[in-house]
């Protein structure tokens, strides 16, 4: 009986190691190159990564839209900066086709930036842009949307949009060889 318990315990440890090895990592930056199989990403500072892109990688494109195309009932992801008065000012808004991970949290672990995934309740004209009120289970946020905020909607993307100079946000899993394999890629137009 003890031998069987040891075998089961060893199998569970092995499975835990495999599952832990598959934990996705988020990477944000600018595409340096894409050769059709591997994307090179320049991240903040001097960090960079090479990530394999196989046929299972989901690609979405951030298609620019006007603020007037955001309406009550739309689900959005709003990246904001905290201002001195603790109010939020959006620097990026993305309209999603369906709700995804609703809530309000720090963006990339930073205390001065937030990510709010929520449903638009209202949008009104403000002195220097618009004011957006969004709701999610357990909360509401009022966010100022300056005229220079990037506004887009997510649409199906394709490999041809993975071009040098394009902003990219992706999730990747480690490979057995010590590299990275993309699972989800969000790419925007080159700036």
C-alpha positions as CSV (number, residue, x, y, z in Angstrom):
1,X,0.0,0.0,0.0
2,X,2.8,2.4,0.9
3,X,4.5,1.8,-2.5
4,X,1.2,2.6,-4.3
5,X,0.9,5.9,-2.3
6,X,4.5,6.8,-3.2
7,X,3.8,6.2,-6.9
8,X,0.6,8.3,-6.7
9,X,2.5,11.1,-4.8
10,X,5.3,11.0,-7.4
11,X,2.8,11.3,-10.2
12,X,1.1,14.2,-8.6
13,X,4.5,16.0,-8.1
14,X,5.3,15.4,-11.8
15,X,1.9,16.7,-12.9
16,X,2.3,19.8,-10.7
17,X,5.7,20.5,-12.3
18,X,4.2,20.2,-15.8
19,X,1.3,22.5,-14.9
20,X,3.7,25.0,-13.2
21,X,5.9,25.0,-16.3
22,X,2.9,25.9,-18.4
23,X,2.1,29.1,-16.4
24,X,1.6,31.9,-18.9
25,X,3.8,35.0,-18.8
26,X,2.7,38.4,-20.1
27,X,5.1,40.4,-22.3
28,X,4.5,43.9,-23.6
29,X,6.7,45.9,-26.0
30,X,7.4,46.6,-29.6
31,X,8.0,44.0,-32.3
32,X,11.6,44.1,-33.5
33,X,11.3,41.3,-36.1
34,X,9.1,38.4,-37.2
35,X,10.4,35.7,-39.5
36,X,7.1,33.8,-39.8
37,X,7.9,31.4,-36.9
38,X,9.5,33.6,-34.2
39,X,8.7,37.1,-33.0
40,X,11.4,39.3,-31.4
41,X,9.9,41.7,-28.8
42,X,11.8,44.7,-27.3
43,X,10.3,45.3,-23.8
44,X,10.9,48.1,-21.4
45,X,14.5,48.9,-20.6
46,X,17.0,46.6,-22.3
47,X,14.8,43.4,-21.9
48,X,13.9,41.5,-25.0
49,X,12.5,38.1,-25.8
50,X,12.2,35.7,-28.8
51,X,8.9,33.9,-28.8
52,X,7.8,31.1,-31.1
53,X,4.5,31.6,-32.9
54,X,2.7,28.4,-34.0
55,X,-0.7,27.8,-35.6
56,X,-2.4,27.6,-32.1
57,X,-1.5,31.2,-31.2
58,X,-4.6,33.4,-31.2
59,X,-3.9,36.8,-32.8
60,X,-6.1,39.9,-32.3
61,X,-5.6,43.3,-33.8
62,X,-6.3,46.6,-32.1
63,X,-8.3,48.4,-34.8
64,X,-8.4,52.2,-34.1
65,X,-11.9,53.7,-33.6
66,X,-13.3,57.0,-32.6
67,X,-14.6,57.7,-29.0
68,X,-18.0,58.2,-30.5
69,X,-18.1,54.5,-31.3
70,X,-18.0,53.6,-27.6
71,X,-21.5,53.3,-26.3
72,X,-23.4,52.4,-23.1
73,X,-23.4,48.6,-22.7
74,X,-20.1,48.0,-24.5
75,X,-17.4,46.0,-22.6
76,X,-14.1,47.9,-22.5
77,X,-10.6,47.5,-21.0
78,X,-9.3,50.9,-19.8
79,X,-5.6,51.5,-19.0
80,X,-5.3,54.6,-16.8
81,X,-2.8,56.7,-14.9
82,X,-3.6,57.9,-11.4
83,X,-3.5,61.7,-11.3
84,X,-2.3,63.8,-8.3
85,X,-5.9,64.1,-7.1
86,X,-6.3,60.2,-7.3
87,X,-8.7,60.5,-10.2
88,X,-8.0,58.3,-13.3
89,X,-7.1,59.5,-16.8
90,X,-7.3,56.9,-19.5
91,X,-4.3,56.5,-21.9
92,X,-5.8,53.5,-23.7
93,X,-9.3,52.1,-24.2
94,X,-10.0,48.8,-26.0
95,X,-13.6,47.7,-26.8
96,X,-13.9,43.9,-26.5
97,X,-16.4,41.8,-28.4
98,X,-17.4,40.1,-25.1
99,X,-16.7,40.5,-21.4
100,X,-13.2,39.3,-20.3
101,X,-11.9,39.3,-16.7
102,X,-14.0,42.1,-15.3
103,X,-12.7,44.2,-12.4
104,X,-10.3,47.0,-11.4
105,X,-6.6,46.3,-10.5
106,X,-3.1,47.7,-10.8
107,X,-1.7,47.5,-14.3
108,X,1.5,45.3,-14.5
109,X,1.9,45.6,-10.7
110,X,2.3,49.4,-10.8
111,X,0.7,51.6,-8.2
112,X,0.3,54.6,-10.5
113,X,-1.5,52.7,-13.3
114,X,-4.7,50.7,-13.3
115,X,-6.6,48.3,-15.6
116,X,-10.4,48.4,-15.5
117,X,-12.3,45.8,-17.4
118,X,-15.9,46.8,-17.2
119,X,-19.2,47.7,-18.9
120,X,-19.8,51.3,-20.1
121,X,-22.6,52.9,-18.0
122,X,-22.3,56.4,-19.4
123,X,-20.1,58.6,-21.5
124,X,-20.4,62.4,-21.3
125,X,-18.5,65.3,-22.8
126,X,-16.0,66.9,-20.4
127,X,-13.9,70.1,-20.5
128,X,-10.8,68.3,-21.9
129,X,-12.3,65.2,-23.5
130,X,-14.9,62.8,-22.2
131,X,-15.8,61.2,-18.8
132,X,-16.5,57.5,-18.9
133,X,-18.4,55.7,-16.1
134,X,-17.8,52.0,-16.1
135,X,-19.3,49.3,-13.9
136,X,-18.2,45.8,-12.9
137,X,-19.3,43.4,-10.2
138,X,-18.5,45.1,-6.9
139,X,-17.6,48.5,-8.2
140,X,-17.8,51.6,-10.5
141,X,-15.1,53.8,-11.8
142,X,-15.2,57.3,-13.3
143,X,-12.4,57.8,-15.8
144,X,-11.4,61.0,-17.7
145,X,-10.7,60.3,-21.3
146,X,-8.3,62.9,-22.7
147,X,-8.4,63.7,-26.5
148,X,-5.0,62.0,-26.9
149,X,-6.1,58.6,-25.5
150,X,-5.6,55.6,-27.8
151,X,-9.1,54.1,-28.6
152,X,-9.5,50.8,-30.4
153,X,-11.5,47.6,-30.7
154,X,-10.3,44.1,-30.8
155,X,-10.8,42.3,-34.1
156,X,-9.4,39.0,-35.4
157,X,-5.8,39.4,-36.4
158,X,-3.4,37.7,-38.8
159,X,0.3,36.9,-38.9
160,X,0.9,39.6,-41.6
161,X,0.1,42.2,-38.9
162,X,3.1,41.1,-36.8
163,X,5.4,43.8,-38.3
164,X,8.5,45.5,-37.0
165,X,7.6,48.6,-35.0
166,X,4.1,47.4,-34.0
167,X,3.2,47.5,-30.3
168,X,2.5,44.0,-29.0
169,X,1.1,42.5,-25.8
170,X,1.2,38.7,-25.6
171,X,1.1,35.7,-23.2
172,X,3.6,32.9,-23.7
173,X,4.4,29.7,-22.0
174,X,7.9,28.3,-21.5
175,X,9.0,25.5,-23.8
176,X,11.1,22.4,-22.9
177,X,14.1,23.9,-24.6
178,X,14.0,27.0,-22.4
179,X,12.3,29.3,-24.9
180,X,8.8,30.8,-25.2
181,X,5.7,29.8,-27.1
182,X,3.0,32.4,-27.8
183,X,-0.6,31.5,-26.8
184,X,-2.3,34.9,-27.3
185,X,-1.0,37.9,-29.2
186,X,-2.5,41.4,-29.3
187,X,-0.9,43.6,-31.9
188,X,-1.6,47.2,-32.9
189,X,-0.9,49.4,-35.9
190,X,2.7,50.6,-36.3
191,X,3.3,54.0,-34.8
